[in-house]
């Protein structure tokens, strides 16, 4: 399976290779306080190079098996990671669904980049993986995330109480879904 390289105006979306672990470490270290309030509590070693080398190798294997797609947005000039869009729990058998999560560097906020990252990633996933729909959730207090999903045509399914453990605490999430606009013959 070919690894995706998705060029955008000022960045490129692609999977990081294990030898690029330092790129991910730098992104997550510099955004630790910013992302803590929206993401699960990080395991021991998360900010270490060896952890990311192993994780990136695992993600490549998962990609090749069709289980997940972890795209990183790499700035075309600085070559730094500025965001991510991840598709996990890909089910190509029963409901042809997956779950999406995403993040953006704290200094990239308010420039429309998150919307562009997610839109480009979704386009790739629908076209290449031929899934019927993508699900995504966001905490009610994270209206910026909700706005991204709304702009991209996600429909609200409802509120899930104590849906995910975020930074050590169960948090409610608004669950949304987007259907594939392409007319594939799902069999």
N, CA, C and O of each residue as an XYZ file, in Angstrom:
748
protein
N       0.851     -1.178      0.000
C       0.000      0.000      0.000
C       0.898      1.242      0.000
O       1.793      1.372      0.836
N       0.650      2.142     -0.938
C       1.450      3.364     -1.034
C       1.138      4.307      0.115
O      -0.019      4.466      0.505
N       2.179      4.932      0.655
C       1.997      5.905      1.727
C       1.495      7.216      1.133
O       2.023      7.675      0.120
N       0.487      7.825      1.748
C      -0.061      9.065      1.202
C       0.877     10.253      1.411
O       1.513     10.386      2.457
N       0.949     11.101      0.407
C       1.614     12.404      0.488
C       0.619     13.378     -0.126
O       0.397     13.376     -1.336
N       0.021     14.212      0.726
C      -1.061     15.090      0.306
C      -0.608     16.546      0.403
O      -0.631     17.123      1.490
N      -0.193     17.152     -0.725
C       0.269     18.538     -0.679
C      -0.892     19.519     -0.514
O      -1.931     19.382     -1.159
N      -0.703     20.489      0.342
C      -1.639     21.592      0.527
C      -0.870     22.883      0.265
O       0.306     22.841     -0.097
N      -1.509     24.005      0.441
C      -0.893     25.288      0.116
C       0.406     25.546      0.883
O       1.426     25.881      0.280
N       0.374     25.391      2.202
C       1.561     25.728      2.994
C       2.120     24.548      3.790
O       3.094     24.701      4.527
N       1.509     23.381      3.645
C       1.973     22.202      4.375
C       1.681     20.957      3.550
O       0.969     21.005      2.547
N       2.250     19.839      4.000
C       2.028     18.549      3.363
C       1.556     17.563      4.423
O       2.121     17.502      5.515
N       0.533     16.801      4.105
C       0.027     15.760      5.009
C       0.640     14.428      4.611
O       0.607     14.031      3.446
N       1.206     13.738      5.615
C       1.812     12.436      5.344
C       2.027     11.694      6.649
O       1.897     12.261      7.734
N       2.361     10.401      6.523
C       2.720      9.603      7.690
C       4.179      9.873      8.025
O       5.021      9.938      7.129
N       4.480     10.031      9.303
C       5.875     10.171      9.718
C       6.534      8.803      9.741
O       5.903      7.803     10.086
N       7.797      8.768      9.374
C       8.604      7.556      9.425
C       9.273      7.468     10.808
O       9.463      8.495     11.459
N       9.630      6.268     11.261
C      10.267      6.133     12.581
C      11.512      7.005     12.753
O      11.782      7.481     13.856
N      12.266      7.218     11.686
C      13.465      8.056     11.786
C      13.123      9.545     11.943
O      14.015     10.366     12.154
N      11.836      9.890     11.840
C      11.388     11.266     12.043
C      10.741     11.459     13.413
O      10.003     12.421     13.621
N      11.007     10.575     14.319
C      10.392     10.629     15.649
C      10.629     11.966     16.340
O       9.758     12.443     17.067
N      11.776     12.572     16.129
C      12.085     13.856     16.774
C      11.085     14.940     16.365
O      10.800     15.846     17.148
N      10.556     14.853     15.157
C       9.559     15.822     14.684
C       8.298     15.738     15.538
O       7.752     16.764     15.944
N       7.835     14.523     15.810
C       6.645     14.336     16.644
C       6.916     14.740     18.092
O       6.081     15.392     18.719
N       8.067     14.361     18.621
C       8.413     14.703     20.002
C       8.407     16.225     20.184
O       7.860     16.738     21.161
N       9.008     16.928     19.252
C       9.064     18.394     19.348
C       7.651     18.994     19.319
O       7.345     19.904     20.089
N       6.805     18.485     18.439
C       5.419     18.979     18.345
C       4.677     18.772     19.664
O       4.079     19.706     20.197
N       4.715     17.557     20.184
C       3.949     17.260     21.398
C       4.543     17.908     22.640
O       3.800     18.291     23.543
N       5.856     18.041     22.707
C       6.455     18.744     23.856
C       6.077     20.218     23.844
O       5.686     20.766     24.875
N       6.190     20.863     22.688
C       5.915     22.306     22.630
C       4.425     22.611     22.781
O       4.057     23.746     23.085
N       3.567     21.617     22.572
C       2.120     21.818     22.694
C       1.515     21.088     23.891
O       0.296     20.950     23.987
N       2.358     20.627     24.790
C       1.895     19.818     25.912
C       0.782     20.505     26.706
O      -0.277     19.910     26.905
N       0.991     21.714     27.153
C      -0.025     22.414     27.947
C      -1.265     22.714     27.110
O      -2.389     22.612     27.601
N      -1.064     23.077     25.868
C      -2.175     23.390     24.961
C      -3.065     22.178     24.722
O      -4.290     22.305     24.738
N      -2.480     21.013     24.501
C      -3.247     19.809     24.148
C      -3.746     19.022     25.353
O      -4.695     18.248     25.225
N      -3.135     19.200     26.515
C      -3.534     18.440     27.710
C      -5.021     18.521     28.014
O      -5.622     17.531     28.429
N      -5.614     19.676     27.814
C      -7.021     19.846     28.174
C      -7.984     19.176     27.191
O      -9.183     19.095     27.462
N      -7.469     18.691     26.043
C      -8.338     18.086     25.031
C      -8.031     16.621     24.750
O      -8.778     15.965     24.024
N      -6.956     16.103     25.306
C      -6.513     14.757     24.934
C      -6.366     13.850     26.163
O      -6.291     14.329     27.295
N      -6.328     12.534     25.922
C      -6.137     11.591     27.033
C      -4.809     11.828     27.747
O      -3.868     12.378     27.175
N      -4.754     11.405     28.997
C      -3.518     11.486     29.761
C      -2.454     10.654     29.048
O      -2.715      9.533     28.612
N      -1.269     11.211     28.939
C      -0.198     10.564     28.173
C       0.507      9.485     28.988
O       0.742      9.651     30.185
N       0.842      8.370     28.324
C       1.551      7.297     29.023
C       2.991      7.687     29.337
O       3.534      8.633     28.766
N       3.590      6.951     30.244
C       4.988      7.160     30.597
C       5.850      7.036     29.347
O       5.659      6.118     28.549
N       6.772      7.928     29.177
C       7.677      7.886     28.039
C       7.164      8.569     26.787
O       7.865      8.607     25.776
N       5.945      9.114     26.832
C       5.323      9.702     25.642
C       6.200     10.773     24.983
O       6.208     10.887     23.758
N       6.909     11.527     25.747
C       7.713     12.630     25.203
C       9.159     12.215     24.935
O      10.034     13.070     24.802
N       9.410     10.928     24.858
C      10.761     10.409     24.605
C      10.888      9.947     23.155
O       9.924      9.473     22.556
N      12.075     10.090     22.611
C      12.360      9.710     21.232
C      12.108      8.222     20.992
O      11.512      7.857     19.978
N      12.546      7.367     21.898
C      12.377      5.918     21.718
C      10.896      5.530     21.664
O      10.511      4.651     20.893
N      10.076      6.179     22.474
C       8.639      5.915     22.465
C       8.072      6.186     21.074
O       7.328      5.370     20.531
N       8.433      7.350     20.494
C       7.896      7.734     19.197
C       8.467      6.905     18.056
O       7.773      6.674     17.066
N       9.686      6.461     18.165
C      10.231      5.575     17.134
C       9.397      4.300     17.065
O       9.036      3.851     15.977
N       9.092      3.722     18.211
C       8.278      2.501     18.260
C       6.840      2.772     17.808
O       6.260      1.984     17.060
N       6.267      3.893     18.267
C       4.888      4.217     17.909
C       4.754      4.449     16.403
O       3.796      3.978     15.791
N       5.690      5.159     15.808
C       5.616      5.413     14.367
C       5.770      4.120     13.570
O       5.132      3.956     12.530
N       6.603      3.211     14.043
C       6.725      1.903     13.394
C       5.404      1.141     13.493
O       4.954      0.535     12.521
N       4.793      1.177     14.665
C       3.499      0.520     14.869
C       2.429      1.136     13.971
O       1.620      0.413     13.390
N       2.416      2.452     13.854
C       1.428      3.129     13.012
C       1.600      2.769     11.537
O       0.611      2.646     10.814
N       2.828      2.601     11.090
C       3.051      2.164      9.706
C       2.482      0.773      9.474
O       1.856      0.523      8.443
N       2.692     -0.130     10.417
C       2.123     -1.478     10.296
C       0.592     -1.426     10.287
O      -0.051     -2.120      9.499
N       0.011     -0.601     11.164
C      -1.447     -0.462     11.206
C      -1.977      0.115      9.889
O      -3.033     -0.296      9.408
N      -1.249      1.058      9.317
C      -1.642      1.623      8.026
C      -1.635      0.541      6.950
O      -2.580      0.423      6.169
N      -0.575     -0.239      6.916
C      -0.455     -1.281      5.901
C      -1.529     -2.355      6.051
O      -1.947     -2.944      5.054
N      -1.981     -2.620      7.272
C      -3.061     -3.583      7.507
C      -4.445     -2.955      7.312
O      -5.454     -3.656      7.385
N      -4.501     -1.649      7.066
C      -5.776     -0.970      6.865
C      -6.525     -0.649      8.134
O      -7.732     -0.411      8.089
N      -5.840     -0.636      9.279
C      -6.483     -0.428     10.576
C      -6.551      1.042     11.002
O      -7.450      1.428     11.750
N      -5.607      1.862     10.531
C      -5.579      3.264     10.918
C      -4.781      4.075      9.905
O      -4.010      3.536      9.111
N      -4.993      5.392      9.959
C      -4.222      6.336      9.147
C      -3.910      7.519     10.057
O      -4.820      8.204     10.525
N      -2.629      7.758     10.305
C      -2.192      8.861     11.172
C      -1.420      9.863     10.317
O      -0.226      9.692     10.071
N      -2.112     10.911      9.868
C      -1.496     11.913      9.012
C      -0.958     13.073      9.843
O      -1.618     13.552     10.765
N       0.240     13.512      9.504
C       0.859     14.667     10.160
C       0.976     15.791      9.144
O       1.336     15.565      7.989
N       0.670     16.991      9.583
C       0.818     18.171      8.738
C       2.208     18.746      8.981
O       2.535     19.173     10.088
N       3.023     18.750      7.920
C       4.398     19.248      7.995
C       4.485     20.548      7.213
O       4.201     20.581      6.016
N       4.879     21.619      7.894
C       5.018     22.926      7.259
C       6.043     22.845      6.130
O       7.140     22.320      6.321
N       5.686     23.364      4.955
C       6.567     23.259      3.794
C       7.870     24.044      3.948
O       8.892     23.650      3.385
N       7.853     25.136      4.692
C       9.077     25.934      4.858
C       9.935     25.467      6.023
O      11.121     25.187      5.852
N       9.335     25.383      7.207
C      10.120     25.071      8.406
C      10.359     23.565      8.578
O      11.254     23.159      9.320
N       9.562     22.744      7.895
C       9.598     21.273      8.020
C       9.183     20.800      9.410
O       9.445     19.656      9.781
N       8.537     21.673     10.178
C       8.045     21.318     11.510
C       6.619     20.785     11.408
O       5.857     21.170     10.520
N       6.276     19.896     12.331
C       4.917     19.393     12.417
C       4.028     20.477     13.005
O       4.343     21.044     14.051
N       2.908     20.767     12.327
C       2.004     21.807     12.804
C       0.630     21.253     13.198
O      -0.195     21.982     13.748
N       0.383     19.972     12.921
C      -0.906     19.397     13.274
C      -0.985     17.947     12.867
O      -0.057     17.390     12.279
N      -2.128     17.339     13.199
C      -2.339     15.938     12.844
C      -3.816     15.671     12.629
O      -4.677     16.395     13.130
N      -4.094     14.616     11.871
C      -5.456     14.127     11.690
C      -5.365     12.610     11.630
O      -4.726     12.053     10.737
N      -6.004     11.948     12.582
C      -5.874     10.507     12.745
C      -7.213      9.811     12.572
O      -8.244     10.284     13.053
N      -7.181      8.683     11.880
C      -8.358      7.861     11.680
C      -8.050      6.485     12.275
O      -7.132      5.802     11.821
N      -8.805      6.088     13.272
C      -8.539      4.839     13.982
C      -9.786      3.955     13.974
O     -10.877      4.379     13.592
N      -9.584      2.724     14.405
C     -10.662      1.745     14.463
C     -11.388      1.636     13.124
O     -12.616      1.566     13.073
N     -10.612      1.622     12.046
C     -11.193      1.515     10.712
C     -11.834      0.141     10.555
O     -11.174     -0.889     10.692
N     -13.119      0.147     10.268
C     -13.885     -1.077     10.061
C     -14.312     -1.120      8.602
O     -15.191     -0.365      8.188
N     -13.705     -1.986      7.834
C     -14.036     -2.096      6.413
C     -14.994     -3.248      6.155
O     -15.303     -3.537      4.999
N     -15.470     -3.912      7.199
C     -16.321     -5.080      7.025
C     -17.804     -4.775      7.269
O     -18.626     -4.918      6.364
N     -18.137     -4.359      8.483
C     -19.549     -4.231      8.852
C     -20.136     -2.865      8.514
O     -20.914     -2.736      7.569
N     -19.767     -1.855      9.282
C     -20.385     -0.544      9.056
C     -19.519      0.419      8.259
O     -19.928      1.551      7.999
N     -18.319     -0.019      7.865
C     -17.407      0.791      7.030
C     -17.250      2.195      7.624
O     -17.472      3.205      6.957
N     -16.862      2.217      8.887
C     -16.775      3.442      9.662
C     -15.386      3.557     10.274
O     -14.621      2.593     10.273
N     -15.064      4.723     10.790
C     -13.854      4.919     11.591
C     -14.076      6.113     12.498
O     -15.079      6.818     12.396
N     -13.118      6.323     13.388
C     -13.153      7.459     14.296
C     -12.007      8.401     13.950
O     -10.903      7.960     13.631
N     -12.274      9.678     14.015
C     -11.285     10.689     13.659
C     -10.945     11.553     14.871
O     -11.817     11.907     15.665
N      -9.671     11.881     14.995
C      -9.197     12.833     15.984
C      -8.194     13.749     15.307
O      -7.617     13.390     14.280
N      -7.985     14.913     15.864
C      -7.079     15.871     15.225
C      -6.542     16.850     16.258
O      -7.122     17.040     17.327
N      -5.424     17.463     15.910
C      -4.831     18.483     16.788
C      -4.092     19.499     15.938
O      -3.740     19.231     14.789
N      -3.863     20.663     16.513
C      -3.175     21.744     15.816
C      -2.265     22.472     16.793
O      -2.619     22.696     17.951
N      -1.092     22.835     16.307
C      -0.135     23.615     17.091
C      -0.802     24.878     17.624
O      -1.575     25.532     16.924
N      -0.492     25.206     18.862
C      -1.115     26.368     19.504
C      -0.889     27.670     18.740
O      -1.723     28.573     18.814
N       0.218     27.788     18.009
C       0.520     29.022     17.279
C      -0.058     29.035     15.867
O       0.114     30.010     15.136
N      -0.735     27.970     15.483
C      -1.368     27.886     14.165
C      -2.877     28.133     14.242
O      -3.560     28.142     13.218
N      -3.390     28.331     15.447
C      -4.823     28.518     15.667
C      -5.332     29.776     14.956
O      -4.606     30.761     14.819
N      -6.577     29.728     14.512
C      -7.246     30.903     13.958
C      -6.851     31.268     12.537
O      -7.147     32.376     12.088
N      -6.191     30.366     11.817
C      -5.755     30.653     10.448
C      -6.434     29.757      9.419
O      -6.101     29.810      8.235
N      -7.384     28.934      9.859
C      -8.084     28.036      8.955
C      -7.323     26.760      8.631
O      -7.762     25.962      7.803
N      -6.186     26.569      9.281
C      -5.372     25.387      8.969
C      -5.994     24.086      9.448
O      -5.894     23.065      8.767
N      -6.638     24.110     10.613
C      -7.241     22.873     11.110
C      -8.320     22.400     10.143
O      -8.404     21.210      9.840
N      -9.140     23.321      9.660
C     -10.182     22.961      8.698
C      -9.561     22.382      7.433
O     -10.059     21.391      6.898
N      -8.487     22.983      6.952
C      -7.833     22.490      5.735
C      -7.200     21.115      5.960
O      -7.294     20.243      5.096
N      -6.564     20.919      7.104
C      -5.952     19.625      7.431
C      -7.016     18.530      7.469
O      -6.851     17.472      6.861
N      -8.106     18.794      8.188
C      -9.158     17.789      8.340
C      -9.855     17.541      6.998
O     -10.098     16.389      6.637
N     -10.177     18.600      6.257
C     -10.865     18.436      4.970
C     -10.029     17.613      3.993
O     -10.556     16.718      3.333
N      -8.745     17.902      3.895
C      -7.864     17.168      2.984
C      -7.729     15.713      3.423
O      -7.731     14.805      2.592
N      -7.612     15.499      4.714
C      -7.492     14.137      5.252
C      -8.752     13.323      4.984
O      -8.669     12.162      4.583
N      -9.909     13.923      5.203
C     -11.180     13.235      4.968
C     -11.332     12.883      3.487
O     -11.744     11.775      3.142
N     -11.002     13.819      2.633
C     -11.088     13.580      1.185
C     -10.258     12.355      0.804
O     -10.716     11.490      0.057
N      -9.040     12.293      1.325
C      -8.175     11.141      1.061
C      -8.810      9.849      1.587
O      -8.866      8.844      0.878
N      -9.283      9.886      2.821
C      -9.803      8.668      3.435
C     -11.051      8.156      2.709
O     -11.170      6.957      2.456
N     -11.971      9.047      2.377
C     -13.166      8.620      1.660
C     -12.815      8.064      0.278
O     -13.352      7.034     -0.130
N     -11.933      8.728     -0.430
C     -11.591      8.294     -1.788
C     -10.774      7.006     -1.798
O     -11.022      6.121     -2.617
N      -9.799      6.895     -0.893
C      -8.884      5.755     -0.924
C      -9.363      4.547     -0.133
O      -9.121      3.412     -0.544
N     -10.031      4.762      0.982
C     -10.462      3.648      1.832
C     -11.924      3.283      1.612
O     -12.384      2.240      2.076
N     -12.647      4.134      0.912
C     -14.045      3.883      0.549
C     -14.917      3.528      1.755
O     -15.719      2.596      1.711
N     -14.739      4.289      2.818
C     -15.581      4.094      3.997
C     -16.925      4.785      3.790
O     -17.024      5.733      3.011
N     -17.954      4.315      4.482
C     -19.278      4.911      4.373
C     -19.403      6.189      5.205
O     -20.114      7.117      4.820
N     -18.706      6.233      6.353
C     -18.797      7.422      7.196
C     -17.626      7.519      8.155
O     -16.915      6.547      8.412
N     -17.451      8.723      8.672
C     -16.417      9.023      9.663
C     -17.120      9.632     10.872
O     -17.967     10.514     10.727
N     -16.765      9.161     12.060
C     -17.317      9.703     13.298
C     -16.249     10.524     14.025
O     -15.062     10.200     13.979
N     -16.679     11.568     14.679
C     -15.763     12.404     15.463
C     -16.529     12.973     16.647
O     -17.726     13.246     16.555
N     -15.827     13.147     17.754
C     -16.438     13.737     18.935
C     -15.622     14.908     19.427
O     -14.419     14.989     19.180
N     -16.280     15.815     20.124
C     -15.568     16.943     20.727
C     -16.252     17.309     22.041
O     -17.455     17.120     22.222
N     -15.442     17.837     22.944
C     -15.976     18.264     24.237
C     -16.802     19.540     24.030
O     -16.394     20.412     23.263
N     -17.954     19.665     24.700
C     -18.781     20.857     24.524
C     -18.022     22.160     24.791
O     -18.359     23.196     24.218
N     -17.014     22.117     25.645
C     -16.237     23.326     25.932
C     -15.244     23.672     24.820
O     -14.642     24.745     24.846
N     -15.070     22.780     23.850
C     -14.134     23.020     22.753
C     -14.908     23.424     21.499
O     -14.986     22.667     20.532
N     -15.475     24.623     21.532
C     -16.318     25.086     20.432
C     -15.536     25.245     19.126
O     -16.107     25.099     18.045
N     -14.239     25.542     19.214
C     -13.441     25.648     17.979
C     -13.454     24.330     17.224
O     -13.588     24.308     16.000
N     -13.316     23.239     17.952
C     -13.357     21.917     17.327
C     -14.739     21.659     16.726
O     -14.851     21.150     15.611
N     -15.773     22.008     17.459
C     -17.134     21.860     16.944
C     -17.357     22.664     15.680
O     -18.038     22.205     14.763
N     -16.788     23.862     15.623
C     -16.921     24.706     14.432
C     -16.253     24.073     13.213
O     -16.780     24.146     12.103
N     -15.082     23.449     13.425
C     -14.393     22.773     12.317
C     -15.303     21.695     11.752
O     -15.515     21.631     10.541
N     -15.839     20.852     12.620
C     -16.694     19.762     12.164
C     -17.952     20.278     11.476
O     -18.376     19.720     10.464
N     -18.546     21.321     12.005
C     -19.746     21.893     11.401
C     -19.444     22.441     10.006
O     -20.213     22.218      9.070
N     -18.323     23.161      9.866
C     -17.929     23.703      8.553
C     -17.755     22.595      7.514
O     -18.013     22.793      6.327
N     -17.311     21.421      7.984
C     -17.027     20.319      7.066
C     -18.221     19.391      6.859
O     -18.084     18.341      6.232
N     -19.382     19.763      7.374
C     -20.600     19.012      7.101
C     -20.873     17.828      8.004
O     -21.668     16.958      7.648
N     -20.237     17.772      9.164
C     -20.541     16.711     10.121
C     -21.905     16.983     10.762
O     -22.224     18.123     11.099
N     -22.694     15.941     10.924
C     -24.000     16.048     11.561
C     -23.890     15.617     13.015
O     -23.208     14.641     13.325
N     -24.554     16.335     13.899
C     -24.548     15.988     15.315
C     -25.465     14.801     15.560
O     -26.627     14.801     15.154
N     -24.923     13.790     16.231
C     -25.680     12.595     16.591
C     -26.272     12.761     17.986
O     -27.420     12.389     18.229
N     -25.483     13.323     18.899
C     -25.980     13.523     20.253
C     -24.853     13.726     21.236
O     -23.683     13.802     20.862
N     -25.223     13.813     22.499
C     -24.270     14.011     23.582
C     -24.036     12.686     24.283
O     -24.984     12.025     24.707
N     -22.787     12.301     24.402
C     -22.404     11.085     25.140
C     -21.819     11.522     26.481
O     -20.799     12.209     26.532
N     -22.471     11.119     27.554
C     -21.986     11.441     28.897
C     -20.776     10.573     29.226
O     -20.741      9.387     28.899
N     -19.786     11.177     29.876
C     -18.576     10.452     30.308
C     -18.001      9.596     29.172
O     -17.661      8.431     29.380
N     -17.897     10.161     28.011
C     -17.540      9.440     26.781
C     -16.080      9.012     26.723
O     -15.784      7.859     26.409
N     -15.167      9.931     27.023
C     -13.740      9.632     26.962
C     -13.029     10.197     28.185
O     -13.437     11.205     28.762
N     -11.957      9.514     28.558
C     -11.143     10.019     29.650
C     -10.121     10.996     29.064
O      -9.227     10.614     28.308
N     -10.281     12.253     29.431
C      -9.423     13.322     28.933
C      -8.625     13.877     30.108
O      -9.188     14.323     31.107
N      -7.305     13.840     29.966
C      -6.412     14.348     31.001
C      -6.802     13.814     32.383
O      -6.795     14.551     33.369
N      -7.144     12.516     32.440
C      -7.423     11.862     33.711
C      -8.844     11.989     34.229
O      -9.129     11.551     35.343
N      -9.762     12.589     33.435
C     -11.133     12.785     33.896
C     -12.111     12.417     32.773
O     -11.900     12.785     31.617
N     -13.181     11.692     33.118
C     -14.204     11.379     32.115
C     -14.911     12.659     31.690
O     -15.348     13.447     32.528
N     -15.016     12.855     30.392
C     -15.611     14.077     29.843
C     -16.740     13.733     28.877
O     -16.666     12.748     28.143
N     -17.783     14.556     28.888
C     -18.860     14.449     27.905
C     -18.316     14.848     26.536
O     -17.394     15.658     26.435
N     -18.891     14.277     25.498
C     -18.518     14.630     24.131
C     -19.775     14.726     23.258
O     -20.722     13.957     23.418
N     -19.757     15.667     22.355
C     -20.778     15.741     21.318
C     -20.279     14.864     20.177
O     -19.187     15.078     19.650
N     -21.078     13.884     19.801
C     -20.683     12.924     18.775
C     -21.283     13.349     17.442
O     -22.466     13.679     17.352
N     -20.442     13.336     16.406
C     -20.864     13.745     15.072
C     -20.466     12.682     14.050
O     -19.658     11.798     14.335
N     -21.041     12.783     12.876
C     -20.686     11.865     11.795
C     -20.804     12.567     10.449
O     -21.604     13.486     10.271
N     -19.989     12.111      9.513
C     -20.053     12.618      8.139
C     -20.115     11.414      7.210
O     -19.313     10.486      7.318
N     -21.068     11.442      6.306
C     -21.226     10.364      5.335
C     -20.368     10.620      4.101
O     -20.110     11.765      3.730
N     -19.939      9.546      3.484
C     -19.127      9.619      2.278
C     -19.985     10.141      1.118
O     -21.011      9.540      0.800
N     -19.584     11.244      0.483
C     -20.377     11.800     -0.619
C     -20.186     11.039     -1.942
O     -20.965     11.222     -2.878
N     -19.168     10.201     -2.019
C     -18.927      9.456     -3.247
C     -19.923      8.310     -3.364
O     -20.403      7.789     -2.357
N     -20.227      7.927     -4.576
C     -21.198      6.875     -4.829
C     -20.503      5.543     -5.087
O     -20.477      5.059     -6.218
N     -19.944      4.954     -4.041
C     -19.296      3.651     -4.170
C     -20.329      2.560     -4.022
O     -21.331      2.723     -3.325
N     -20.083      1.468     -4.669
C     -20.906      0.288     -4.497
C     -20.301     -0.509     -3.357
O     -19.351     -1.266     -3.560
N     -20.847     -0.343     -2.156
C     -20.315     -1.058     -0.998
C     -20.798     -2.492     -1.038
O     -21.996     -2.751     -1.146
N     -19.859     -3.423     -0.950
C     -20.260     -4.822     -0.989
C     -19.688     -5.568      0.196
O     -19.917     -6.769      0.339
